Amino acid sequence: MIYSFPKVSSMAQLLCDLGVASRVLRDGKILLVQEGKGRHEGLWGLPKGHVEQTESPEAAALRELKEETNLTGQIVGLVGVRTALRTNGPAVFLCYEVQVEETECRSPSEEIAAVAWWSLNELKGLDWVSETMHQLAVDGLTNQTVIPDHSGLTPRSNAYAVYRTGRLSSDKRWAS
């Protein structure tokens, strides 16, 4: 049997709230920021923010990391996706594993009250922005499962990323 599908001239666009975060691990500790204002004032979470219309989610995660901690890094892979349906439409939150070279964070700003590295045992006493943030932090310090980026599977003129599951080899590098 042959199936025929109607041609569609353009794909429908769906607007959604798109948020990102950076999970940064170093020497058995995770980088967290404490909110300095707003509805989450005083609560801890990963460096995070919203994707601007002119940037990729990966670029937004790195921009937010820089703005909130003054650290620069490189995306290693995707570690979590949270979806929700809100009154104004769908909301998607992507969390990326980010590798940084330096560990010296900037002093707190108006938006961020504190920046600190925390061990697994120290996470228990924190007040969190959300249960999702808490679980992503715990997962990073105990599990470190990452879906690696396999960019460039198909040649394109614009940059894009493809995240696929893979197996971690004994030397902690992703096997193809």
Buried (B, 14 or more C-beta within 10 A) or exposed (E): EEEEEEEEEEEEEEEBBBBBBBBBBEEEBBBBBBBBEEEBEEBBBBBBBEBEEEEBBBBBBBBBBBBBBBBEBEBBBBBBEBEEEEEEEEBBBBBBBBEBEEEEBEEBBEEBBBBBBBEBEBBEEBEBBBEBBBEBBBBBBEEEEBBBBBEEEEEEEEEEBEBEEBEEEEEEEBEE
